[in-house]
């Protein structure tokens, strides 16, 4: 399964300087796993993740950016965001808040590295959307407060958030959780059972 894994993190601030190597490693591990990387097509930690992704040669996945801009010109001239690390950019035209929701809702999993308020918004959206969530401990910012926050504030799936201090192990755990979540999709000759009559059912026998 070529899962779409979002890396969410700070675009600026202290955690970018402290944790850019970890973000780079996350992107590289997602590429090695053959999955698709989704980011906010922005600077900072998500950009380092995108750079890590493209540093891995012969990856079977893709790097896709979700821009707050409505066009390439606006993306570059108004928002001053990067382009070359992406195989495709979705110009959402939703500015930052709307872009965040579209990005998360398009993802199978969200991994938080560092992070400020924008990352908190993405994590909250991911939890409310029942996405697989991973947090890279030791990367500062939101990532190091997430467990405490979820201990005191009830959230859907809050107890299922995956934590690790190692980017390689964290990506592996997230992929394992996705494999379990989508176990019924792995055999292309079968179909998920559903009450929706428009979805083909698995043949008996």
VOBA-1610 file (N, C-alpha, C; in pm, whole numbers, padded with zeros to 5 digits, always signed):
BEGIN
Unk+00086-00120+00000Unk+00000+00000+00000Unk+00089+00125+00000Unk+00065+00213-00094Unk+00143+00335-00102Unk+00074+00444-00020Unk+00082+00431+00112Unk+00016+00524+00201Unk+00066+00667+00181Unk-00021+00763+00210Unk+00015+00904+00206Unk+00039+00950+00349Unk+00165+00978+00379Unk+00205+01014+00515Unk+00246+01160+00519Unk+00176+01236+00601Unk+00204+01379+00616Unk+00308+01402+00726Unk+00405+01486+00698Unk+00497+01533+00802Unk+00459+01677+00834Unk+00420+01698+00958Unk+00375+01828+01007Unk+00477+01884+01104Unk+00516+02010+01085Unk+00615+02069+01175Unk+00623+02219+01155Unk+00705+02282+01238Unk+00717+02427+01236Unk+00782+02477+01108Unk+00729+02586+01053Unk+00790+02649+00936Unk+00903+02744+00978Unk+00902+02787+01102Unk+01005+02877+01153Unk+01017+02857+01304Unk+01116+02922+01361Unk+01132+02915+01506Unk+01243+02824+01551Unk+01255+02809+01680Unk+01367+02737+01743Unk+01376+02592+01700Unk+01263+02524+01685Unk+01269+02380+01654Unk+01324+02353+01514Unk+01315+02451+01424Unk+01370+02430+01290Unk+01521+02414+01297Unk+01585+02500+01375Unk+01730+02490+01391Unk+01772+02366+01468Unk+01691+02329+01567Unk+01727+02216+01653Unk+01694+02080+01593Unk+01590+02073+01509Unk+01539+01942+01469Unk+01531+01919+01318Unk+01601+02004+01240Unk+01593+01986+01095Unk+01649+01853+01049Unk+01752+01802+01118Unk+01808+01672+01081Unk+01706+01560+01103Unk+01627+01572+01208Unk+01526+01470+01237Unk+01414+01474+01134Unk+01375+01595+01093Unk+01273+01609+00989Unk+01323+01551+00857Unk+01448+01580+00824Unk+01511+01525+00703Unk+01507+01373+00707Unk+01542+01317+00823Unk+01543+01172+00839Unk+01403+01111+00824Unk+01301+01181+00873Unk+01165+01132+00857Unk+01128+01121+00709Unk+01160+01226+00633Unk+01132+01224+00490Unk+01205+01112+00419Unk+01331+01092+00456Unk+01411+00986+00394Unk+01354+00849+00426Unk+01309+00828+00548Unk+01254+00698+00586Unk+01121+00671+00516Unk+01041+00774+00497Unk+00915+00757+00424Unk+00944+00717+00279Unk+01047+00777+00221Unk+01088+00741+00085Unk+01137+00597+00079Unk+01221+00557+00174Unk+01274+00420+00175Unk+01163+00317+00191Unk+01057+00357+00261Unk+00943+00267+00281Unk+00855+00260+00156Unk+00884+00344+00056Unk+00807+00344-00067Unk+00671+00409-00054Unk+00656+00497+00045Unk+00529+00565+00066Unk+00533+00706+00005Unk+00419+00773+00005Unk+00409+00908-00049Unk+00415+01009+00065Unk+00500+01109+00049Unk+00514+01215+00150Unk+00422+01332+00115Unk+00344+01375+00213Unk+00263+01495+00200Unk+00313+01599+00299Unk+00330+01723+00253Unk+00366+01834+00340Unk+00286+01956+00299Unk+00301+02063+00375Unk+00233+02188+00343Unk+00304+02271+00238Unk+00397+02209+00164Unk+00472+02278+00057Unk+00533+02408+00110Unk+00584+02400+00232Unk+00630+02521+00298Unk+00776+02509+00340Unk+00825+02610+00409Unk+00964+02612+00454Unk+00974+02543+00590Unk+01092+02548+00650Unk+01110+02491+00783Unk+01115+02340+00785Unk+01062+02280+00890Unk+01072+02135+00909Unk+01003+02054+00798Unk+00885+02094+00750Unk+00825+02021+00638Unk+00915+02022+00514Unk+00983+02135+00492Unk+01074+02145+00377Unk+01192+02051+00393Unk+01245+02041+00515Unk+01355+01947+00539Unk+01309+01803+00517Unk+01185+01773+00555Unk+01131+01640+00530Unk+01124+01613+00380Unk+01080+01713+00303Unk+01074+01698+00157Unk+01213+01680+00098Unk+01312+01752+00151Unk+01449+01737+00104Unk+01503+01598+00137Unk+01469+01548+00255Unk+01511+01413+00292Unk+01449+01309+00200Unk+01323+01332+00164Unk+01254+01238+00076Unk+01323+01229-00059Unk+01352+01344-00121Unk+01411+01343-00255Unk+01558+01300-00253Unk+01619+01297-00133Unk+01759+01252-00125Unk+01772+01102-00144Unk+01663+01029-00131Unk+01664+00884-00146Unk+01636+00850-00293Unk+01731+00789-00357Unk+01718+00757-00498Unk+01628+00635-00518Unk+01559+00633-00631Unk+01475+00518-00671Unk+01360+00492-00575Unk+01311+00595-00509Unk+01193+00578-00423Unk+01071+00551-00508Unk+00984+00463-00461Unk+00861+00432-00534Unk+00749+00531-00501Unk+00774+00616-00403Unk+00673+00711-00362Unk+00687+00844-00432Unk+00608+00942-00389Unk+00611+01076-00446Unk+00610+01178-00333Unk+00660+01297-00363Unk+00656+01409-00269Unk+00552+01507-00319Unk+00446+01524-00240Unk+00335+01610-00281Unk+00318+01723-00180Unk+00312+01845-00230Unk+00294+01962-00144Unk+00154+02019-00156Unk+00098+02063-00044Unk-00032+02128-00042Unk-00009+02275-00009Unk-00023+02359-00110Unk+00008+02501-00096Unk-00113+02581-00050Unk-00091+02685+00030Unk-00200+02776+00067Unk-00240+02866-00050Unk-00155+02871-00152Unk-00177+02960-00265Unk-00274+02900-00367Unk-00322+02985-00457Unk-00415+02940-00560Unk-00348+02918-00694Unk-00218+02949-00705Unk-00146+02932-00830Unk+00003+02923-00803Unk+00077+02880-00904Unk+00222+02873-00893Unk+00279+03012-00866Unk+00228+03112-00939Unk+00278+03248-00922Unk+00259+03298-00778Unk+00140+03275-00724Unk+00111+03318-00587Unk+00196+03240-00487Unk+00214+03111-00512Unk+00294+03025-00426Unk+00437+03081-00412Unk+00494+03122-00525Unk+00633+03169-00527Unk+00645+03317-00492Unk+00562+03400-00553Unk+00579+03545-00539Unk+00518+03602-00412Unk+00401+03551-00373Unk+00332+03604-00255Unk+00373+03531-00127Unk+00364+03398-00131Unk+00395+03320-00011Unk+00544+03288+00001Unk+00617+03296-00110Unk+00761+03270-00112Unk+00795+03130-00058Unk+00730+03032-00117Unk+00746+02893-00074Unk+00823+02813-00179Unk+00886+02703-00136Unk+00970+02623-00226Unk+00888+02541-00326Unk+00957+02494-00430Unk+00890+02414-00534Unk+00966+02289-00578Unk+01097+02294-00578Unk+01173+02191-00648Unk+01171+02054-00581Unk+01135+02046-00454Unk+01135+01917-00384Unk+01004+01839-00403Unk+00915+01890-00486Unk+00783+01827-00499Unk+00760+01771-00639Unk+00705+01651-00643Unk+00664+01594-00771Unk+00535+01658-00819Unk+00458+01707-00725Unk+00329+01769-00757Unk+00293+01865-00644Unk+00237+01979-00681Unk+00188+02075-00581Unk+00039+02097-00603Unk-00038+02078-00499Unk-00182+02105-00501Unk-00201+02249-00454Unk-00236+02338-00546Unk-00258+02478-00510Unk-00401+02492-00459Unk-00417+02484-00327Unk-00550+02475-00267Unk-00627+02606-00272Unk-00555+02720-00269Unk-00621+02850-00263Unk-00695+02872-00132Unk-00661+02795-00028Unk-00735+02799+00098Unk-00662+02875+00208Unk-00553+02944+00174Unk-00467+03006+00273Unk-00420+02900+00373Unk-00360+02941+00483Unk-00295+02841+00569Unk-00393+02753+00646Unk-00496+02811+00704Unk-00586+02731+00787Unk-00661+02627+00703Unk-00717+02670+00590Unk-00787+02577+00503Unk-00694+02474+00443Unk-00572+02518+00405Unk-00472+02426+00351Unk-00443+02314+00449Unk-00431+02349+00578Unk-00399+02250+00680Unk-00504+02139+00685Unk-00631+02176+00679Unk-00738+02077+00684Unk-00735+01988+00561Unk-00719+02048+00444Unk-00714+01971+00319Unk-00596+01874+00320Unk-00481+01921+00368Unk-00361+01839+00377Unk-00384+01717+00467Unk-00434+01741+00586Unk-00455+01632+00682Unk-00561+01535+00633Unk-00671+01587+00580Unk-00780+01501+00533Unk-00737+01416+00414Unk-00634+01458+00342Unk-00583+01382+00228Unk-00480+01279+00269Unk-00442+01278+00396Unk-00336+01190+00446Unk-00394+01064+00510Unk-00315+00958+00507Unk-00351+00837+00582Unk-00296+00845+00724Unk-00185+00916+00739Unk-00122+00931+00871Unk-00055+01067+00877Unk-00039+01118+00999Unk+00028+01246+01021Unk+00135+01227+01127Unk+00257+01268+01094Unk+00368+01262+01189Unk+00407+01404+01226Unk+00411+01432+01355Unk+00446+01565+01405Unk+00591+01568+01448Unk+00666+01666+01395Unk+00804+01690+01437Unk+00814+01837+01476Unk+00867+01864+01596Unk+00869+02003+01643Unk+00727+02057+01647Unk+00707+02174+01594Unk+00571+02223+01576Unk+00532+02340+01663Unk+00447+02426+01602Unk+00390+02541+01672Unk+00237+02532+01662Unk+00168+02645+01660Unk+00022+02642+01660Unk-00035+02579+01534Unk+00029+02602+01419Unk-00019+02541+01296Unk-00014+02390+01303Unk+00092+02337+01364Unk+00105+02192+01380Unk+00003+02138+01479Unk-00029+02219+01581Unk-00133+02179+01676Unk-00267+02169+01604Unk-00294+02263+01515Unk-00416+02259+01436Unk-00420+02132+01351Unk-00309+02097+01291Unk-00302+01978+01207Unk-00317+01850+01290Unk-00256+01847+01407Unk-00270+01731+01494Unk-00414+01715+01540Unk-00477+01824+01581Unk-00616+01818+01624Unk-00707+01771+01511Unk-00682+01822+01391Unk-00761+01779+01275Unk-00740+01632+01246Unk-00616+01586+01259Unk-00585+01444+01235Unk-00655+01354+01335Unk-00655+01394+01461Unk-00722+01314+01563Unk-00873+01311+01540Unk-00930+01427+01511Unk-01074+01434+01486Unk-01112+01355+01361Unk-01018+01343+01268Unk-01043+01270+01142Unk-01006+01123+01153Unk-00966+01079+01272Unk-00931+00939+01298Unk-00814+00891+01213Unk-00717+00980+01192Unk-00597+00941+01119Unk-00498+00874+01214Unk-00410+00791+01161Unk-00299+00738+01241Unk-00205+00855+01268Unk-00169+00876+01395Unk-00086+00990+01434Unk+00043+00943+01500Unk+00153+01000+01457Unk+00283+00972+01517Unk+00347+01102+01564Unk+00426+01096+01670Unk+00493+01213+01725Unk+00639+01180+01750Unk+00728+01264+01696Unk+00872+01242+01714Unk+00918+01313+01840Unk+00932+01237+01948Unk+00975+01293+02076Unk+01119+01343+02067Unk+01148+01447+02142Unk+01282+01503+02144Unk+01306+01605+02034Unk+01202+01636+01955Unk+01218+01733+01846Unk+01169+01872+01886Unk+01127+01887+02012Unk+01089+02018+02064Unk+00949+02059+02027Unk+00911+02179+02072Unk+00782+02236+02040Unk+00665+02146+02076Unk+00564+02144+01990Unk+00444+02066+02014Unk+00475+01919+02037Unk+00570+01864+01963Unk+00599+01721+01973Unk+00631+01679+02116Unk+00700+01764+02190Unk+00739+01727+02326Unk+00632+01760+02430Unk+00525+01828+02389Unk+00413+01857+02479Unk+00288+01777+02445Unk+00290+01707+02332Unk+00169+01639+02284Unk+00117+01537+02384Unk+00205+01455+02440Unk+00161+01351+02533Unk+00096+01412+02657Unk+00155+01519+02709Unk+00097+01587+02826Unk-00038+01649+02790Unk-00045+01711+02675Unk-00169+01772+02629Unk-00281+01669+02619Unk-00250+01555+02557Unk-00351+01452+02536Unk-00384+01376+02665Unk-00297+01387+02763Unk-00325+01326+02893Unk-00434+01403+02965Unk-00440+01534+02942Unk-00533+01620+03014Unk-00653+01664+02931Unk-00644+01651+02799Unk-00755+01691+02712Unk-00797+01570+02629Unk-00919+01526+02648Unk-00968+01408+02577Unk-00980+01437+02427Unk-00933+01342+02346Unk-00939+01357+02201Unk-00963+01221+02138Unk-01034+01216+02026Unk-01056+01088+01957Unk-00922+01026+01918Unk-00899+00903+01959Unk-00774+00836+01923Unk-00652+00886+01997Unk-00673+00969+02098Unk-00560+01026+02171Unk-00471+00921+02236Unk-00531+00809+02280Unk-00454+00704+02345Unk-00381+00616+02244Unk-00412+00633+02117Unk-00349+00550+02014Unk-00234+00621+01943Unk-00203+00745+01983Unk-00094+00818+01919Unk+00038+00742+01941Unk+00118+00735+01837Unk+00244+00660+01840Unk+00359+00756+01868Unk+00442+00722+01967Unk+00555+00806+02004Unk+00686+00730+01987Unk+00789+00802+01942Unk+00924+00745+01941Unk+01023+00859+01925Unk+01147+00834+01968Unk+01252+00935+01954Unk+01336+00915+01829Unk+01316+00802+01761Unk+01396+00767+01644Unk+01310+00776+01517Unk+01348+00859+01419Unk+01267+00873+01298Unk+01242+00741+01225Unk+01342+00657+01215Unk+01328+00529+01145Unk+01226+00439+01215Unk+01237+00430+01347Unk+01144+00346+01423Unk+01003+00403+01419Unk+00992+00536+01424Unk+00860+00598+01423Unk+00789+00573+01291Unk+00859+00590+01180Unk+00797+00565+01049Unk+00756+00418+01038Unk+00841+00327+01087Unk+00808+00184+01082Unk+00683+00154+01163Unk+00670+00217+01280Unk+00553+00195+01365Unk+00426+00251+01300Unk+00439+00366+01236Unk+00324+00427+01169Unk+00279+00340+01052Unk+00373+00290+00974Unk+00339+00202+00862Unk+00275+00073+00913Unk+00326+00020+01023Unk+00267-00101+01082Unk+00122-00076+01124Unk+00098+00041+01184Unk-00039+00075+01226Unk-00130+00091+01104Unk-00078+00147+00996Unk-00157+00162+00874Unk-00186+00026+00811Unk-00088-00064+00817Unk-00110-00200+00764Unk-00225-00268+00838Unk-00232-00248+00968Unk-00339-00307+01048Unk-00473-00241+01014Unk-00471-00110+00999Unk-00593-00035+00970Unk-00652-00074+00835Unk-00562-00096+00739Unk-00606-00125+00602Unk-00582-00270+00562Unk-00582-00359+00660Unk-00554-00500+00632Unk-00651-00559+00530Unk-00774-00512+00529Unk-00874-00567+00438Unk-00857-00517+00294Unk-00762-00425+00272Unk-00738-00373+00137Unk-00616-00435+00071Unk-00541-00520+00140Unk-00413-00566+00087Unk-00425-00667-00026Unk-00532-00743-00028Unk-00551-00841-00135Unk-00638-00777-00243Unk-00580-00748-00361Unk-00658-00680-00465Unk-00773-00763-00519Unk-00778-00892-00485Unk-00885-00977-00533Unk-01005-00980-00441Unk-00998-00905-00331Unk-01109-00901-00235Unk-01156-00759-00217Unk-01272-00743-00158Unk-01329-00612-00134Unk-01375-00604+00011Unk-01366-00486+00064Unk-01408-00462+00202Unk-01559-00479+00213Unk-01601-00551+00318Unk-01743-00563+00342Unk-01801-00428+00381Unk-01918-00397+00329Unk-01975-00266+00354Unk-02126-00272+00345Unk-02192-00183+00417Unk-02337-00169+00406Unk-02376-00086+00284Unk-02274-00025+00220Unk-02297+00056+00101Unk-02306-00035-00020Unk-02421-00043-00083Unk-02441-00135-00194Unk-02361-00097-00316Unk-02304+00026-00318Unk-02227+00069-00434Unk-02086+00014-00430Unk-02044-00044-00316Unk-01909-00100-00303Unk-01915-00251-00326Unk-01840-00305-00423Unk-01844-00449-00448Unk-01805-00528-00325Unk-01872-00640-00304Unk-01845-00724-00187Unk-01753-00838-00227Unk-01684-00893-00129Unk-01598-01007-00152Unk-01682-01128-00196Unk-01636-01195-00299Unk-01708-01311-00348Unk-01703-01424-00249Unk-01816-01492-00231Unk-01819-01608-00142Unk-01751-01726-00208Unk-01688-01811-00126Unk-01625-01930-00178Unk-01493-01898-00246
//
